């Protein structure tokens, strides 16, 4: 299946439907909402959020459907089987941020930094990247083949923690308000939130970083023997939440007043605390040493400098 050709053909059909059909009457409302959100969230002009992309996939019409869902409902009988399959996947798509975890020949293994699922993309469809670089885009799966659709924004590795922490906080707030919300639903409903935090890229791309220390990571390393006992302690703490587990590594977020104070990583015989400032690191060290007692033994403190992150 030629996904590149399908993307071009279906995008043209959807845009013609939106701009020439009867539903174009909703366009003024959509434009007003779009630019109000841009202003309120102070999204950098450099980001150049694609209005058409947002309009097709994210804007909800008065009846609650997106434009692409409405197109599929109205034009379904006029589409080929391959177009139907492709558009169904596009209807379910969402914006997220993917980290290049591994290079394999002409392909890259990417991981959604929020949902933790992996996808394989052709590197020929992307700009040159190195492992741990990030992309902000939509990815769909058709006939066991993954493809990034719409705009692709490239993000330096050093910005991962900043974006991830902010979005995780908002997700936790959302879960408390609506009881149960999956990451996929949250990402689909909060595209502008992602745009907001990704917007800092524009500032970095278009000016020199004046304060490199802003991006340093203050880390403390402890030696441990009984990882499971530490996990049991963390499970009882309301302000320590599991972020993800991978092989023998477990990553947690330490919260306070809806702010992430630190990332805590348990890996083999080590516990690592990562903070955005020296002062915060000292505060978190005190909390961890009081909470875990003889389960941890301080090994070293270190600062990962800005120049080591890029």
C-alpha positions in Angstrom: 0.0 0.0 0.0 1.4 3.4 -1.0 0.9 5.4 2.1 2.6 8.5 0.7 0.1 8.6 -2.2 -2.8 7.9 0.1 -1.9 10.7 2.4 -1.8 13.2 -0.5 -5.1 12.0 -2.1 -7.1 11.8 1.2 -5.8 15.2 2.5 -6.9 16.9 -0.7 -10.4 15.3 -0.5 -10.8 16.2 3.1 -9.8 19.8 2.6 -12.1 20.2 -0.4 -14.9 18.9 1.8 -14.1 21.2 4.6 -13.7 24.4 2.6 -16.3 23.9 -0.1 -19.0 22.0 1.6 -22.0 23.1 3.7 -19.9 22.8 6.9 -17.7 25.7 5.9 -20.1 27.9 8.0 -18.3 26.6 11.1 -14.9 27.9 9.8 -15.2 31.4 11.4 -15.9 29.8 14.8 -12.9 27.4 14.3 -10.6 30.3 13.3 -11.6 32.4 16.2 -11.0 29.5 18.7 -7.7 28.7 17.1 -6.2 32.1 17.3 -7.6 32.8 20.8 -5.9 29.6 22.0 -2.6 30.7 20.3 -2.8 34.1 22.1 -3.9 32.6 25.5 -1.1 30.0 25.6 1.5 32.4 24.3 2.6 30.0 21.6 5.6 31.3 19.7 5.1 32.5 16.1 8.1 30.3 15.3 6.0 27.2 16.0 3.7 28.1 13.1 1.0 25.7 14.3 -0.6 24.3 11.2 -4.2 25.6 11.2 -5.4 23.0 8.5 -3.9 20.2 10.5 -5.6 21.3 13.7 -8.8 22.0 11.9 -9.1 18.5 10.4 -8.0 16.4 13.3 -8.6 18.4 16.6 -11.4 21.0 16.2 -14.8 19.7 17.4 -17.8 20.8 15.4 -21.1 21.8 17.2 -22.3 18.2 16.9 -19.2 16.9 18.6 -17.4 15.4 15.6 -14.1 16.4 14.1 -14.0 17.5 10.5 -12.3 14.3 9.4 -14.9 12.2 11.2 -17.7 14.2 9.5 -16.0 13.7 6.1 -15.8 9.9 6.7 -19.5 9.8 7.7 -20.7 11.8 4.6 -18.2 10.5 1.9 -17.8 6.9 3.0 -19.5 5.4 0.0 -17.3 7.4 -2.4 -14.0 6.1 -1.0 -11.9 3.1 -2.1 -11.2 0.4 0.4 -7.7 1.6 0.9 -8.9 5.1 1.5 -11.4 4.0 4.0 -8.8 2.1 5.9 -6.4 5.0 5.8 -8.9 7.6 7.0 -10.2 5.3 9.8 -6.7 5.3 11.2 -6.4 9.1 10.7 -9.7 9.6 12.6 -8.1 7.8 15.6 -4.8 9.7 15.4 -3.4 12.0 18.0 -0.4 14.3 18.5 2.3 13.1 20.7 6.1 13.2 21.2 8.3 10.2 20.1 11.9 9.5 21.1 14.2 7.8 18.6 15.3 4.8 20.7 17.3 2.8 18.2 18.6 3.0 14.6 18.1 -0.2 12.6 19.4 0.3 9.0 16.8 2.3 7.1 14.4 2.4 10.0 14.1 4.0 13.4 12.5 2.5 16.5 10.5 5.3 18.2 8.8 5.4 21.6 5.9 7.6 22.6 7.3 9.3 25.7 3.9 9.4 27.4 2.2 6.1 26.3 5.5 4.1 26.0 4.4 2.2 22.9 7.0 1.7 20.2 6.6 2.3 16.4 8.9 1.8 13.5 9.3 4.6 10.9 11.3 4.8 7.7 14.2 7.2 8.2 13.9 8.3 4.6 10.7 10.1 5.6 12.5 12.1 8.3 15.3 14.6 8.6 18.6 13.3 9.8 18.3 12.3 13.5 20.4 10.8 16.2 19.3 8.4 19.0 17.2 10.1 21.7 16.2 13.0 19.5 12.4 13.6 19.5 9.7 14.3 17.0 6.3 15.9 17.6 3.7 14.5 15.2 0.8 12.1 14.5 1.6 8.5 13.7 -0.8 6.0 12.3 -0.6 2.3 11.5 -1.9 0.8 8.2 -1.4 -2.8 7.2 1.4 -3.2 9.8 3.2 -0.1 8.5 3.6 3.0 10.5 3.6 6.5 9.1 4.0 10.0 10.5 1.2 12.2 9.0 0.9 16.0 8.8 3.5 18.3 10.2 6.7 16.9 11.9 8.5 19.1 14.4 12.0 18.0 15.5 12.9 18.5 19.2 16.4 18.3 20.8 16.9 15.6 23.4 17.6 18.2 26.1 14.0 19.4 26.1 12.4 16.0 26.9 12.3 16.3 30.7 10.9 19.8 30.6 8.1 18.9 28.3 7.4 15.5 29.9 7.2 16.9 33.4 4.7 19.7 32.5 2.5 17.3 30.5 2.5 14.6 33.2 1.3 17.2 35.8 -1.6 18.2 33.6 -2.5 14.6 33.0 -2.6 13.9 36.7 -4.8 16.9 37.2 -7.1 15.7 34.5 -7.3 12.2 36.0 -8.3 13.6 39.4 -11.1 15.7 37.8 -12.5 13.1 35.5 -11.6 10.0 37.5 -10.4 7.8 34.6 -8.7 9.2 31.5 -6.4 7.2 29.3 -3.2 8.8 27.9 -4.6 8.5 24.4 -7.8 10.3 25.3 -5.9 13.0 27.1 -3.5 13.6 24.2 -6.4 13.7 21.7 -8.3 16.3 23.7 -5.3 18.5 24.6 -3.4 19.1 21.4 -2.9 22.8 22.3 -1.4 21.9 25.6 1.3 19.9 23.7 1.8 22.8 21.3 2.4 25.1 24.4 5.2 23.1 25.8 6.8 22.3 22.5 6.8 26.0 21.7 9.9 26.6 23.7 11.8 24.9 20.8 11.3 28.0 18.7 13.1 30.1 21.3 16.0 27.7 21.3 16.2 27.4 17.5 16.1 31.2 16.9 18.3 32.5 19.7 21.3 31.4 21.6 20.7 30.0 25.0 21.6 32.8 27.4 21.5 30.8 30.6 22.8 27.3 29.9 22.5 26.4 33.6 18.7 26.4 33.1 19.0 23.1 31.4 21.5 21.4 33.8 20.3 18.3 35.7 21.3 17.9 39.3 21.6 14.2 40.1 22.2 12.1 43.3 23.0 8.4 43.1 22.3 5.9 46.0 23.3 2.3 46.2 20.5 -0.1 47.0 20.1 -3.9 47.6 16.4 -4.4 48.1 14.6 -2.7 45.2 11.3 -4.4 45.8 11.1 -3.0 49.4 11.7 0.5 48.0 9.0 0.0 45.4 6.6 -1.1 48.2 7.4 2.1 50.1 6.7 4.2 47.0 3.4 2.4 46.3 2.1 3.6 49.7 3.0 7.2 48.9 0.3 9.4 47.2 2.9 11.9 46.0 5.1 9.3 44.3 3.7 7.8 41.1 5.1 5.2 38.7 5.9 6.7 35.3 7.0 3.6 33.5 8.9 0.3 33.8 11.3 -1.1 31.2 13.1 -4.4 31.8 14.5 -4.1 35.3 14.3 -0.3 35.4 11.4 1.6 37.1 10.9 5.4 36.9 8.8 7.4 39.3 7.8 11.0 39.6 7.8 12.8 43.0 5.0 15.4 43.2 4.3 18.3 45.6 1.4 20.8 45.1 0.8 19.5 41.6 4.5 20.1 40.6 7.0 17.4 39.8 10.0 17.9 42.2 12.1 15.0 40.8 12.4 12.0 38.6 13.5 8.9 40.6 15.0 5.9 38.7 15.5 2.5 40.2 17.9 0.4 38.1 19.7 -2.7 39.3 21.5 -1.7 42.4 21.1 2.1 42.0 18.5 4.8 42.9 19.0 8.0 41.0 17.3 11.3 41.8 17.2 13.9 39.0 16.2 17.5 39.7 16.2 20.9 37.9 18.2 22.7 40.6 20.7 22.1 43.3 18.4 23.4 46.0 15.6 21.0 44.9 18.0 18.1 44.8 19.0 18.8 48.4 15.4 19.0 49.5 14.5 15.7 47.7 17.6 14.0 49.1 16.3 14.8 52.6 12.9 13.4 51.8 14.2 10.2 50.4 16.8 9.6 53.1 14.1 10.1 55.8 11.6 7.9 54.0 13.9 5.0 53.0 16.4 5.1 55.8 18.9 2.1 55.6 17.4 0.9 52.3 19.6 3.4 50.5 23.3 4.5 50.9 24.5 7.7 49.3 27.1 7.2 46.7 27.6 10.5 44.9 26.2 13.9 43.7 26.8 15.1 40.2 25.6 17.8 37.8 24.9 16.9 34.2 25.8 20.0 32.3 23.9 21.6 29.4 26.7 20.8 27.0 26.5 17.1 27.9 22.8 17.0 27.0 23.1 18.3 23.4 
